[in-house]
Amino acid sequence: MGEPETWQQEQVSLAYLSAVATRAGATSAVWNVDKDGVDVTLQRNLIDVAFQMKCTFAPTVLSDGETYAFDLDVRTY
């Protein structure tokens, strides 16, 4: 079993996207295996959008004080 923070972060990410999808009237599909860098796919009006979910407990705040940044490795990006 992974570290508690790892599975907690995954659950927070999925819950957030579920809330966004619900508000947007979209359906979502969660992939069991993340071999292509896609964790979740949202669909609305026959348009699919793929998401690679990330979550951190220590976000980087940019100089404007309002924007958060998260560095992705090249493969994920």
Order of alpha helices (4+ residues) and beta strands (2+ residues): alpha-beta-beta-beta-beta-beta
